[in-house]
Every structure is written in C-alpha cells, then in structure tokens.
C-alpha cells in the first residue's frame, strides 16, 4: 500500500509538473519579451523549481565519453561486460587499449544508482582499466529472477571478478565494503585465481560498533521486525518487478534529506536565485547535483533487512560470525591481497574507525601490505568525490594499486 500511495501521488502531480514546464518555457530568462520582466522571471523560476522537485526512477547516464591519460585525450566507451539478474558489470573501455591495472569498483546499493560515483570513475580512468557494478533497481527486476540478499550480492561480486580475470584489484565505496571484504576472504580461502591483488575500502561500515554515528543509532533504535513491518513494501503491478518486496528508494532519500533539511532548502533557494539572476553556470551545477540525488533505486527487501541486521545491528564481521551460504567468512584467510582503508575526518555517516577495523580483521596480511589513510577536513562524500579525493586521496589509492601489480 505504501508504494501504491506514493505512485498515486506522483501520478496526481504529473500534469501539474507538465504545466510548470510549460510556464518555465514560456517565461524563461530571455533578453526580449515579457520574460525580461522581473516578476515574470520569478514565476518562471518558481515553476522550474516545482517541476524539478521530484524523484526519478531511472539510472542517469554516466556521460563519461573521454578522459585525459598522460596529457592526451582518449575516448571512453561504456560496455556491458557481463549481464546478471540484479546488476551488470560495466566496462569503461578506453580507445588506446593500453595495458593498465584492472579495477573493479563496487558501487553502493543504498537507494541511489552507481552514477553517484561518476567523479570517482573519471579520476580512476586516468591510470586504470575500470569496471563498475551497475546495480539495478528492485522495481525493474521480475520476480522470476528470485531473491537478492547479501549472499546473492557476494555471488555477483565473485562472478564479476572471475569475468575480469586474474590480476584485478578491488575497490569498494561505503555500503559494499563488508561484502567486498567477505568476497575477498572467500576467494582467498578457495585459492580462486581471480582473487584481487589489492583491496581498497573507502568510508565503509566494516564495524559500526566503533564510533557510531546518527545513522548507526537510527538502525539500532528499533528491532529488525519494525523495519520489515514499516519500511518494506511491494512493487505495484505496473512495473517489471511487480510484487517484489523492496525498501523503496524514496524512503531512503527522504531520510537523507531530513537529516540535512535546512541545507537542501537553502540549496533550492539558491537555485531560484541563480535562475532569476541568469547565473547559468551556478544553476547548472545545482541542477546536475539534484538530478543525480533525486534519482532513486529500490533495494530488494532481503538485501536491505540482512544488511541492517548483519552490518548495523549485530556486527557479524567484527564478531567473526559472518556467513555466506551457511559458510563462515574468515578475513584471516586473506594473505596475498594488499589492503588500503580510507576514512574522512568529518564523516557523519561512517564514523572514524569503522573502516579501519578491516586492518585488524585481516591479521594474516603482512604489515608492509597494509595501509590506513584518514583525509583531514572531508565528510562522507569528500572521501570519493571532489578536489581532495582527486589531489590527496587518489594518489594514495593509485600508489597502493601500483605497488600491488
């Protein structure tokens, strides 16, 4: 019923948003005509804000078409290297075909699409052959494909590494860090030839009992049954994933917005001002961010609930009770894979120490193969995007991968 109510609201507002688009087009900021009038421009700007204030359910385009490599521009082609039920392995192929370290970047499956890592990918592409997990929204996956929980998530990661082949490197951002660590442990124990040479874990909840944040407290305020009863709903019949139980992306986004409501309100007030004043560059930057931020993906219920239980409530990895298909996962099995953990000093989503916990769990890795890095002055998103990621964090990541080749 929850999803039906949400969709009914979206359907009701659709014609109003279409009307707002017409108003915006008619009263856009031009040099001539009635739109030059301040009040008409104000109405046009307000109409644009209204028409844009909605959640989208399709993955935005990555729009990565070229990259600078050794001072030269190279074209980039986005290929589906391997298609699986709940996610594809994307390969960002460069035209030169130069042999560079292959990296599998595991994107978060936490209510947004992998395009949230666009900047991370663009930076990595300078020196690496990059593959990315392109997770699908639960509402787009038919029930015939079966369940998708943490076991199936790891299945996908193993399949992706095996498709890329021996000698690749693994990198996880935020939510997939525990799964990427577990995947590497399992592959190491099995002596799988495709076991990653190095593992980079960035701002991820390996042990959320350490320095818990507001997000961690919220996950522990209620029993798991409360989350299932109040946050899980069913996809309406009109979509490909009809009848699949999911944790809707619109709930996750609403929670994120409420955590920093004043900041988002101020951002939209700034957008109104930029449009009104004709500050197109500033307005476009704002629009690009919210086009991405408002694109939401639904999480399969099994994956969401198991993540809440195993990662945030019961800390399975830290307690040594994490399992994959009833098999115990032991990070001590990792011996030959180098490990880099990265955290942000001001991260209010994944607290300091939560990712570093992997260093102690992977006790069989020789000290010279392990490194921990804390970036001063950045929050959660600053760990993998923005200037400090590009100029300070990335060189550390690049050097770890290079030294593991």
C-alpha positions as CSV (number, residue, x, y, z in Angstrom):
1,X,0.0,0.0,0.0
2,X,2.9,2.4,0.8
3,X,4.3,2.2,-2.7
4,X,0.8,2.5,-4.3
5,X,0.2,5.6,-2.3
6,X,3.5,7.1,-3.3
7,X,2.9,6.3,-7.0
8,X,-0.7,7.7,-6.8
9,X,0.8,11.0,-5.5
10,X,3.3,11.0,-8.4
11,X,0.6,10.4,-10.9
12,X,-1.5,13.2,-9.5
13,X,1.3,15.7,-9.6
14,X,2.4,14.7,-13.1
15,X,0.0,17.1,-15.0
16,X,0.9,19.9,-12.6
17,X,4.6,19.4,-13.3
18,X,3.9,19.3,-17.0
19,X,2.1,22.7,-16.7
20,X,5.0,24.0,-14.7
21,X,7.3,23.0,-17.5
22,X,5.2,25.0,-20.0
23,X,5.3,28.0,-17.7
24,X,9.0,27.7,-17.4
25,X,9.5,27.5,-21.1
26,X,7.2,30.5,-21.7
27,X,8.8,32.7,-19.1
28,X,12.4,31.7,-19.5
29,X,15.0,34.4,-19.0
30,X,15.5,35.9,-22.4
31,X,16.6,39.4,-23.3
32,X,13.4,40.3,-25.1
33,X,9.7,40.0,-24.5
34,X,7.7,39.7,-21.3
35,X,10.2,37.3,-19.7
36,X,12.5,40.3,-19.3
37,X,10.1,41.5,-16.6
38,X,11.4,40.6,-13.1
39,X,8.0,39.2,-12.0
40,X,7.6,37.0,-15.0
41,X,11.1,35.7,-14.4
42,X,10.3,35.0,-10.8
43,X,7.2,33.0,-11.8
44,X,9.3,31.1,-14.4
45,X,12.0,30.3,-11.8
46,X,9.4,29.1,-9.3
47,X,7.8,26.9,-12.0
48,X,11.1,25.3,-12.7
49,X,11.8,24.6,-9.1
50,X,8.4,22.9,-8.7
51,X,8.8,20.9,-11.9
52,X,12.2,19.6,-10.8
53,X,11.3,18.7,-7.2
54,X,10.5,15.1,-7.9
55,X,12.2,11.7,-7.6
56,X,13.2,9.8,-10.7
57,X,13.4,6.1,-11.0
58,X,15.8,5.6,-14.0
59,X,19.5,5.5,-13.9
60,X,21.0,8.7,-15.2
61,X,23.7,8.4,-17.9
62,X,27.3,8.3,-16.7
63,X,28.2,10.7,-19.5
64,X,31.9,9.7,-19.4
65,X,33.0,10.0,-23.0
66,X,36.6,11.0,-22.7
67,X,39.5,11.1,-20.2
68,X,42.9,12.6,-20.0
69,X,45.7,10.0,-20.0
70,X,49.3,11.1,-19.9
71,X,48.3,14.5,-21.1
72,X,46.3,13.2,-24.1
73,X,42.5,13.0,-24.5
74,X,41.2,9.4,-25.0
75,X,37.7,8.4,-25.9
76,X,35.8,6.2,-23.5
77,X,33.2,3.6,-24.4
78,X,30.8,2.2,-21.9
79,X,30.2,-1.6,-22.4
80,X,28.2,-4.2,-20.6
81,X,30.9,-6.8,-19.9
82,X,28.6,-9.2,-18.1
83,X,24.9,-9.0,-17.5
84,X,23.4,-10.6,-14.4
85,X,19.9,-10.6,-12.9
86,X,20.3,-7.8,-10.4
87,X,23.3,-5.9,-11.8
88,X,25.6,-5.6,-14.8
89,X,29.4,-5.4,-14.9
90,X,30.1,-2.2,-16.8
91,X,33.5,-1.7,-18.5
92,X,34.7,1.8,-19.3
93,X,36.9,0.9,-22.3
94,X,39.5,3.4,-23.5
95,X,40.4,3.7,-27.2
96,X,44.1,3.2,-26.7
97,X,43.8,-0.3,-25.3
98,X,46.9,0.4,-23.2
99,X,47.6,-2.2,-20.5
100,X,46.7,-0.6,-17.2
101,X,45.7,-2.2,-13.8
102,X,42.2,-3.5,-13.9
103,X,40.0,-2.3,-11.1
104,X,36.5,-3.5,-10.1
105,X,34.7,-0.6,-8.3
106,X,31.8,-1.8,-6.2
107,X,29.2,0.9,-6.0
108,X,26.8,1.3,-3.1
109,X,23.4,-0.3,-3.3
110,X,21.8,2.1,-0.9
111,X,19.0,3.9,-2.6
112,X,20.9,5.6,-5.4
113,X,22.3,4.5,-8.7
114,X,26.1,3.9,-9.4
115,X,26.3,7.1,-11.3
116,X,26.8,8.7,-7.9
117,X,30.4,7.6,-8.4
118,X,30.8,9.4,-11.7
119,X,33.6,11.6,-10.4
120,X,35.3,8.6,-8.7
121,X,35.3,6.7,-12.0
122,X,36.6,9.7,-14.1
123,X,39.6,10.0,-11.8
124,X,40.4,6.3,-11.7
125,X,40.2,6.1,-15.5
126,X,43.4,8.2,-15.8
127,X,45.6,5.3,-14.7
128,X,43.3,2.2,-14.6
129,X,41.1,0.0,-16.7
130,X,37.9,0.5,-14.8
131,X,34.9,-1.9,-14.3
132,X,31.9,-0.9,-12.2
133,X,29.0,-2.7,-10.6
134,X,25.8,-1.3,-12.2
135,X,23.1,-2.4,-9.7
136,X,19.6,-2.5,-10.9
137,X,16.6,-1.0,-9.1
138,X,14.4,-3.7,-7.4
139,X,11.3,-2.4,-9.2
140,X,12.9,-3.3,-12.6
141,X,13.8,-6.9,-11.8
142,X,11.0,-9.5,-12.4
143,X,10.0,-11.9,-9.5
144,X,11.1,-14.8,-11.8
145,X,14.7,-13.8,-11.1
146,X,14.3,-14.9,-7.4
147,X,15.6,-13.3,-4.2
148,X,18.5,-11.0,-3.8
149,X,20.1,-10.9,-0.4
150,X,23.7,-10.5,0.9
151,X,24.6,-14.0,-0.3
152,X,23.5,-13.1,-3.9
153,X,25.3,-9.8,-3.6
154,X,28.6,-11.7,-3.0
155,X,27.7,-14.1,-5.8
156,X,27.6,-11.2,-8.2
157,X,31.0,-9.8,-7.0
158,X,32.6,-13.2,-7.3
159,X,31.2,-13.6,-10.8
160,X,32.4,-10.1,-11.8
161,X,36.0,-10.8,-10.6
162,X,36.0,-14.1,-12.4
163,X,34.9,-12.4,-15.6
164,X,37.6,-9.8,-15.4
165,X,40.1,-12.5,-14.7
166,X,43.2,-12.9,-12.6
167,X,45.3,-9.9,-11.6
168,X,42.4,-7.4,-11.0
169,X,42.1,-5.1,-8.0
170,X,39.0,-4.5,-5.8
171,X,37.7,-1.2,-4.6
172,X,34.5,-0.5,-2.6
173,X,32.9,2.7,-1.6
174,X,30.7,2.9,1.5
175,X,28.0,0.2,1.9
176,X,29.6,-2.6,-0.1
177,X,32.9,-2.6,1.9
178,X,31.8,-5.5,4.2
179,X,30.6,-7.5,1.2
180,X,33.8,-6.8,-0.8
181,X,35.9,-7.8,2.2
182,X,33.9,-11.0,2.6
183,X,34.2,-11.8,-1.1
184,X,38.0,-11.4,-1.0
185,X,38.2,-13.7,2.1
186,X,36.1,-16.4,0.4
187,X,38.1,-16.2,-2.8
188,X,41.4,-16.2,-0.9
189,X,40.4,-19.3,1.1
190,X,39.3,-21.1,-2.1
191,X,42.6,-20.0,-3.8
192,X,40.5,-18.6,-6.6
193,X,42.8,-17.4,-9.4
194,X,40.7,-14.2,-9.7
195,X,41.2,-13.1,-6.1
196,X,42.0,-9.4,-6.2
197,X,45.6,-8.3,-5.8
198,X,44.7,-5.4,-3.7
199,X,41.6,-4.2,-1.8
200,X,40.7,-0.6,-1.2
201,X,37.9,0.0,1.3
202,X,36.6,3.6,1.4
203,X,34.3,5.0,4.1
204,X,32.5,1.7,4.7
205,X,30.8,0.2,7.7
206,X,33.1,-2.8,8.5
207,X,32.4,-2.4,12.2
208,X,29.6,0.0,13.1
209,X,30.0,-0.6,16.9
210,X,33.1,1.7,16.7
211,X,32.3,5.5,17.0
212,X,28.6,5.1,16.0
213,X,27.0,7.9,14.0
214,X,23.4,9.1,13.9
215,X,22.8,6.7,11.0
216,X,24.1,3.8,13.2
217,X,21.9,4.9,16.2
218,X,18.8,5.0,14.0
219,X,19.5,1.4,12.8
220,X,19.6,0.2,16.4
221,X,16.6,2.1,17.8
222,X,14.1,-0.4,16.6
223,X,14.2,-4.2,16.3
224,X,14.5,-5.8,12.8
225,X,10.8,-6.6,12.8
226,X,10.0,-2.9,13.0
227,X,12.0,-2.2,9.8
228,X,10.3,-5.1,8.0
229,X,6.8,-4.0,9.1
230,X,7.1,-0.3,8.5
231,X,9.7,0.2,5.7
232,X,9.2,-2.8,3.4
233,X,6.5,-2.5,0.7
234,X,5.5,-4.2,-2.6
235,X,6.2,-3.0,-6.1
236,X,2.9,-2.1,-7.9
237,X,1.7,-4.3,-10.8
238,X,2.5,-1.7,-13.5
239,X,6.3,-2.2,-13.1
240,X,8.6,-5.1,-14.3
241,X,9.3,-6.0,-10.7
242,X,5.7,-6.3,-9.8
243,X,5.0,-7.9,-6.4
244,X,8.7,-7.8,-5.3
245,X,9.1,-6.7,-1.7
246,X,11.5,-3.7,-1.5
247,X,12.8,-1.0,0.7
248,X,11.9,1.9,-1.6
249,X,14.5,4.4,-2.7
250,X,12.0,7.3,-2.0
251,X,12.1,6.4,1.7
252,X,15.8,6.3,1.8
253,X,16.1,9.6,0.1
254,X,13.5,11.2,2.4
255,X,15.6,10.1,5.4
256,X,18.8,11.6,3.9
257,X,17.0,14.8,3.2
258,X,15.5,15.1,6.6
259,X,19.0,14.6,8.1
260,X,20.1,17.9,6.5
261,X,16.8,19.5,5.6
262,X,17.9,23.1,6.1
263,X,20.8,22.6,3.7
264,X,18.6,21.2,0.9
265,X,16.0,24.0,1.4
266,X,18.8,26.5,1.2
267,X,20.2,24.9,-2.0
268,X,16.8,25.2,-3.7
269,X,16.5,28.8,-2.6
270,X,19.9,29.4,-4.1
271,X,18.8,27.7,-7.3
272,X,15.8,30.0,-7.5
273,X,18.2,33.0,-7.1
274,X,20.6,31.7,-9.7
275,X,17.9,31.2,-12.3
276,X,16.4,34.6,-11.5
277,X,19.7,36.4,-11.9
278,X,20.7,34.5,-15.0
279,X,23.7,32.8,-13.3
280,X,23.5,29.8,-15.6
281,X,26.8,28.1,-14.6
282,X,25.8,28.1,-10.9
283,X,22.3,27.0,-11.7
284,X,23.5,24.1,-13.9
285,X,25.9,22.8,-11.2
286,X,23.0,22.8,-8.7
287,X,20.7,21.0,-11.2
288,X,23.3,18.4,-12.0
289,X,23.7,17.5,-8.4
290,X,20.0,17.2,-7.7
291,X,19.3,15.3,-11.0
292,X,21.6,12.7,-9.5
293,X,20.5,13.0,-5.9
294,X,16.8,12.6,-6.8
295,X,17.4,9.5,-8.9
296,X,16.4,6.7,-6.6
297,X,16.7,2.9,-6.7
298,X,14.6,0.4,-4.7
299,X,16.5,-2.2,-2.7
300,X,15.3,-5.8,-2.6
301,X,13.8,-6.4,0.9
302,X,16.1,-9.4,1.6
303,X,19.2,-7.4,1.0
304,X,18.1,-4.4,3.0
305,X,17.0,-6.3,6.0
306,X,20.0,-8.6,6.0
307,X,22.3,-5.6,5.8
308,X,20.6,-3.8,8.7
309,X,20.8,-7.0,10.8
310,X,24.3,-8.2,9.9
311,X,26.2,-4.9,9.5
312,X,24.4,-2.3,11.6
313,X,22.7,-4.3,14.4
314,X,24.8,-7.4,15.1
315,X,28.2,-6.6,13.6
316,X,28.8,-10.0,12.1
317,X,32.2,-9.4,10.5
318,X,33.7,-7.9,13.7
319,X,32.3,-10.7,15.8
320,X,33.5,-13.4,13.4
321,X,30.0,-14.8,12.7
322,X,29.5,-13.5,9.1
323,X,28.4,-16.3,6.8
324,X,27.9,-16.8,3.0
325,X,25.5,-19.6,2.1
326,X,26.0,-21.1,5.6
327,X,29.7,-21.0,5.3
328,X,31.8,-18.9,7.8
329,X,33.7,-16.0,6.3
330,X,37.1,-15.6,7.8
331,X,39.1,-12.4,6.8
332,X,42.2,-14.0,8.2
333,X,42.2,-16.1,5.0
334,X,43.4,-13.0,3.1
335,X,47.2,-13.3,2.9
336,X,48.4,-12.1,-0.5
337,X,46.0,-9.2,-1.1
338,X,47.2,-5.8,-0.2
339,X,44.8,-3.6,1.9
340,X,44.1,0.1,2.0
341,X,41.4,1.6,4.2
342,X,40.4,5.2,3.7
343,X,38.3,7.4,6.1
344,X,37.1,11.0,6.2
345,X,37.8,13.1,9.3
346,X,34.3,14.6,9.3
347,X,32.3,11.6,8.1
348,X,28.9,11.8,9.8
349,X,27.6,8.6,8.0
350,X,30.5,6.2,8.6
351,X,32.4,7.2,11.7
352,X,36.2,7.2,12.1
353,X,37.5,3.7,12.9
354,X,34.6,1.8,11.3
355,X,36.5,1.1,8.0
356,X,39.9,0.9,9.7
357,X,38.5,-2.2,11.6
358,X,39.3,-4.2,8.5
359,X,43.0,-3.8,9.3
360,X,42.7,-5.9,12.5
361,X,40.3,-8.4,10.9
362,X,42.8,-9.1,8.1
363,X,45.5,-10.1,10.6
364,X,47.2,-12.5,8.1
365,X,48.2,-9.7,5.7
366,X,51.8,-8.7,6.2
367,X,52.2,-5.2,7.7
368,X,54.0,-3.9,4.6
369,X,50.9,-4.8,2.6
370,X,48.6,-2.7,4.8
371,X,47.9,1.0,5.0
372,X,45.3,3.2,6.6
373,X,44.6,6.8,5.5
374,X,42.5,9.5,7.1
375,X,41.7,12.6,5.0
376,X,41.5,15.7,7.1
377,X,38.6,18.1,6.6
378,X,36.3,15.9,4.5
379,X,32.9,14.4,5.2
380,X,31.5,11.2,3.7
381,X,31.2,12.2,0.1
382,X,34.5,14.0,0.1
383,X,36.3,10.7,0.5
384,X,35.4,9.6,-3.0
385,X,34.5,12.9,-4.8
386,X,35.7,16.4,-5.1
387,X,39.1,18.1,-5.0
388,X,40.6,16.3,-2.0
389,X,39.7,13.0,-3.5
390,X,41.4,13.9,-6.7
391,X,44.5,15.5,-5.3
392,X,45.1,13.8,-2.0
393,X,43.2,10.5,-1.6
394,X,43.5,9.3,-5.2
395,X,47.3,9.4,-5.3
396,X,47.4,7.1,-2.2
397,X,44.9,4.7,-3.9
398,X,46.9,4.7,-7.2
399,X,50.2,4.0,-5.4
400,X,48.6,1.1,-3.4
401,X,47.4,-0.5,-6.6
402,X,50.6,0.1,-8.5
403,X,52.7,-1.4,-5.7
404,X,50.5,-4.5,-5.8
405,X,51.0,-5.1,-9.5
